């Protein structure tokens, strides 16, 4: 019979001791992902723009895993991204999982009434921010590492031109990264989740039927399952939809 130590070792997750960086991790899908990875034994670097929220998330997650680095960062600012990744390097020395989750939307408006400042803000967060964090994180990643980019299963949404454009651009960036990193054996996954019950709906549809949406924990569970696939497997797109067909 297997002794207790051997049994415990056999039950350890393949993510045990891995280092994961998650952006937009103070709430919603990002926080659910951080909790799920902590339960798998990952050490975490989490970030979001709101200092008090990310500090609170860090305190919670510190109860679940060995090490948590919680740091406020605006992913649209190169200097802040550089500082964040330097802290990750100093604290952990490497990065095994990068989850680009930070994202925003905007109030519904047709293109002719969409303010240029809002267009720029959404593109800067959802697309340029993903580029900046990935660019700075790649020197910390080695063969066997994974990148998960949180995109959107819905490609066209009237009145959401900036959001849709940013997600289409992020998909193109994700597909390009996959080709560039294939030889380095770094897996790149496009996460495309359907309607999920998070605060982003407050930005453009406060009365959205949240009861019909998926929970952030459902998305997080699917991502963990994808990360647990054998390293010689390929999963280019992770598409998750609620069963209600609500949108």
VENTAHU-V157580 format. One record per pair of residues at least 4 apart in sequence whose ideal C-beta (glycine too) atoms are under 6 Angstrom apart, sorted by sequence separation. I is the first residue (numbers start at 0). J is the second residue. D is the distance in whole Angstrom. If there is no record, write none. Layout:
BEGIN
i->I j->J d->D
i->I j->J d->D
END
This chain:
BEGIN
i->1 j->5 d->5
i->11 j->15 d->5
i->26 j->30 d->5
i->87 j->91 d->6
i->108 j->112 d->5
i->119 j->123 d->6
i->121 j->125 d->6
i->122 j->126 d->5
i->123 j->127 d->5
i->124 j->128 d->5
i->130 j->134 d->6
i->132 j->136 d->6
i->140 j->144 d->4
i->159 j->163 d->5
i->160 j->164 d->6
i->176 j->180 d->6
i->200 j->204 d->5
i->201 j->205 d->5
i->213 j->217 d->4
i->228 j->232 d->4
i->1 j->6 d->5
i->24 j->29 d->4
i->36 j->41 d->4
i->47 j->52 d->6
i->108 j->113 d->5
i->113 j->118 d->6
i->180 j->185 d->4
i->23 j->29 d->4
i->24 j->30 d->6
i->47 j->53 d->4
i->61 j->67 d->5
i->73 j->79 d->5
i->60 j->67 d->5
i->72 j->79 d->5
i->156 j->163 d->6
i->180 j->187 d->6
i->200 j->207 d->4
i->21 j->29 d->5
i->155 j->163 d->6
i->24 j->33 d->5
i->225 j->234 d->5
i->33 j->43 d->6
i->57 j->67 d->5
i->177 j->187 d->4
i->21 j->32 d->6
i->72 j->83 d->4
i->176 j->187 d->5
i->21 j->33 d->5
i->33 j->45 d->5
i->57 j->69 d->3
i->105 j->117 d->5
i->225 j->237 d->5
i->70 j->83 d->6
i->196 j->209 d->5
i->54 j->69 d->6
i->151 j->166 d->4
i->53 j->69 d->5
i->70 j->86 d->6
i->105 j->121 d->6
i->150 j->166 d->5
i->173 j->189 d->5
i->196 j->212 d->4
i->19 j->36 d->5
i->43 j->60 d->6
i->195 j->212 d->6
i->53 j->71 d->5
i->103 j->121 d->6
i->194 j->212 d->4
i->195 j->213 d->5
i->196 j->214 d->6
i->221 j->239 d->5
i->150 j->169 d->5
i->150 j->170 d->5
i->195 j->215 d->6
i->24 j->45 d->4
i->50 j->71 d->4
i->103 j->124 d->5
i->218 j->239 d->6
i->19 j->41 d->5
i->25 j->47 d->4
i->68 j->90 d->5
i->24 j->47 d->6
i->37 j->60 d->5
i->42 j->65 d->6
i->102 j->125 d->5
i->195 j->218 d->6
i->17 j->41 d->5
i->18 j->42 d->5
i->19 j->43 d->6
i->20 j->44 d->4
i->21 j->45 d->5
i->22 j->46 d->5
i->23 j->47 d->6
i->25 j->49 d->6
i->42 j->66 d->4
i->43 j->67 d->5
i->44 j->68 d->4
i->45 j->69 d->5
i->46 j->70 d->5
i->14 j->39 d->4
i->15 j->40 d->4
i->48 j->73 d->5
i->148 j->173 d->5
i->14 j->40 d->6
i->30 j->56 d->6
i->37 j->63 d->4
i->46 j->72 d->4
i->192 j->218 d->5
i->12 j->39 d->4
i->14 j->41 d->5
i->25 j->52 d->4
i->33 j->60 d->6
i->37 j->64 d->4
i->74 j->101 d->5
i->101 j->128 d->6
i->12 j->40 d->5
i->25 j->53 d->5
i->213 j->241 d->5
i->212 j->241 d->6
i->99 j->129 d->4
i->25 j->56 d->5
i->211 j->243 d->4
i->99 j->132 d->6
i->211 j->245 d->4
i->46 j->83 d->6
i->188 j->225 d->6
i->208 j->245 d->6
i->97 j->136 d->5
i->126 j->165 d->5
i->150 j->189 d->5
i->152 j->191 d->4
i->121 j->161 d->4
i->125 j->165 d->4
i->129 j->169 d->6
i->121 j->162 d->6
i->144 j->185 d->5
i->145 j->186 d->4
i->146 j->187 d->5
i->147 j->188 d->5
i->148 j->189 d->6
i->149 j->190 d->5
i->150 j->191 d->5
i->152 j->193 d->5
i->94 j->136 d->6
i->126 j->168 d->5
i->142 j->184 d->4
i->44 j->87 d->5
i->118 j->161 d->5
i->122 j->165 d->5
i->126 j->169 d->5
i->147 j->190 d->5
i->121 j->165 d->5
i->94 j->139 d->4
i->140 j->185 d->6
i->93 j->139 d->5
i->94 j->140 d->5
i->188 j->234 d->6
i->113 j->160 d->6
i->189 j->236 d->5
i->190 j->237 d->5
i->191 j->238 d->5
i->192 j->239 d->5
i->193 j->240 d->4
i->75 j->123 d->4
i->193 j->241 d->5
i->75 j->124 d->6
i->95 j->144 d->5
i->96 j->145 d->5
i->97 j->146 d->5
i->98 j->147 d->5
i->99 j->148 d->5
i->100 j->149 d->5
i->188 j->237 d->6
i->108 j->158 d->6
i->110 j->160 d->5
i->80 j->131 d->5
i->84 j->135 d->4
i->88 j->139 d->6
i->107 j->158 d->4
i->22 j->74 d->6
i->80 j->132 d->6
i->84 j->136 d->6
i->194 j->246 d->5
i->75 j->128 d->5
i->74 j->128 d->3
i->77 j->131 d->6
i->80 j->135 d->5
i->105 j->161 d->6
i->74 j->132 d->6
i->104 j->162 d->5
i->32 j->98 d->6
i->20 j->87 d->6
i->29 j->100 d->4
i->28 j->100 d->6
i->18 j->91 d->4
i->20 j->94 d->6
i->18 j->93 d->6
i->147 j->222 d->6
i->18 j->94 d->5
i->18 j->95 d->5
i->19 j->96 d->4
i->20 j->97 d->5
i->21 j->98 d->4
i->22 j->99 d->6
i->23 j->100 d->4
i->17 j->95 d->4
i->22 j->100 d->5
i->23 j->101 d->3
i->17 j->96 d->6
i->21 j->100 d->6
i->22 j->101 d->4
i->145 j->226 d->6
i->152 j->238 d->6
i->143 j->230 d->5
i->104 j->199 d->5
i->107 j->203 d->5
i->106 j->203 d->5
i->104 j->202 d->4
i->104 j->203 d->5
i->22 j->132 d->6
i->27 j->197 d->4
i->27 j->198 d->6
i->31 j->215 d->4
i->35 j->219 d->4
i->31 j->216 d->5
i->28 j->215 d->5
i->32 j->219 d->5
i->27 j->215 d->5
i->31 j->219 d->4
i->35 j->223 d->5
i->28 j->218 d->5
i->13 j->227 d->6
END
